[in-house]
Amino acid sequence: MKQIQKRGSTKNWKYTATVRLNGHSVSQTFTEKTQAREWANRVEIAIKDELARGKPFNKYDFIPKKKEKEKPLSQQIAEQQILNAKPNVEWTLKRAIEEYKNTELEKLKGFKQALNRLKAWEKHAFAQLKLNELSPLILSNYIKEQEKRGLSASTIRNDIFRISAIYELAKKPIFKGGWGLELSNPVNDISLPTPSAGRQRRLRKGEEQKFFEEIKKGMYAEELFPFCILALETGMRKSEILGIKNKEIHITESGWNITKLDTKNGHSRVVYLSQKAEAVLKPLFDKVKHTSPDSKIFQKLTSDIISNWIAKAKKDANLQDFRLHDLRHEAVSRLADKGLSVGAIASQSGHKSMQTLLRYVNAKEQDIRDKLEKGK
């Protein structure tokens, strides 16, 4: 049976609906009689369904949950501080990125590039998701969005790798330097865009002369010209050249060399200089050779200055589709043209991947035949 009782006073009437049927007794109070009647009808139908169809009746489906009493602000802040203090799966991706930046970022060789990518991730909408909520599907949709925007495969991959690094750190055991969380890396379950083939841009006839003529006209020519010559003669990376220190330059009976103890791939190496490279480096070395061993050879140049003035020289020399990194590519290609072995080139340029180096080494048929006939 169902019953509706009127309660309260004239100005504040309330209506309590009660349904008793098949051993169930459910009550709920409303401010309007029509609301009470409609609710009682729905409850009665649900109980009868139990009788007719064997569908279990749950009275809590018809009784609103009591609103939990809100905790004092001071208690909320204290609980949040405890939550944020130690890595856990309840952390948002943004909080994890913050921790990663504070503890791991300085260990990376490409510190600046990694920092810029992480800052971009912090601003993304799903940075507010918890670590255990970021799914492969979400990341797959992100990749599709970036591809529609026209971003290159390598850019997208490098962005995703930054997220992957955080998850790998999070799931690594504490005794191995990780956070020790029960997490899976969502990046492992997605397909990344295939990177394009490596650039094959080489300097064409007359381009080198035009380029260097424009470099010499620039504001920082005193250092930028030697920088470009070193890049073209040695195949060293931009960061490696900018970081050359007084103590890294060695003058031997055989010639000059630069000993790089800390490189991008984590291995030290000796870079041997051609006479042309020695000639442009000597004036800069003479200025600092009697100063601190840690004095840098390039005192004025920064990464941004180099990028800006290289871009200007490229434009003024009318070099189409040319990038600073192409100087390194050209340098390694020239080493290959001179007949250096892949191992020797790797020692000079610092390439760790033999697969990458093989792009530069294009054996000629006659060279192969000459070597095949040796010893006969």
Secondary structure, 3 states (H helix, E strand, C coil): CEEEEEEEECCEEEEEEEEEECCEEEEEEECCHHHHHHHHHHHHHHHHHHHHHCCCCCHHHCCCCCCCCCCCHHHHHHHHHHHHHCCCCCCEHHHHHHHHHHHCHHHCCCHHHHHHHHHHHHHCHHHHCECCCCCHHHHHHHHHHHHHCCCCHHHHHHHHHHHHHHHHHHHCCHHHCCCCCCCCCHHHHCCCCCCCCCCCCCCCCCHHHHHHHHHHHCCCHHHHHHHHHHHHHHCCCHHHHHCCEHHHEEECCCCEEEEECCCCCCCCEEEECCHHHHHHHHHHHHHHCCCCCCCECCCCCCHHHHHHHHHHHHHHCCCCCCCCHHHHHHHHHHHHHCCCCHHHHHHHHCCCCHHHHCCCCCCCHHHHHHHHHCCC
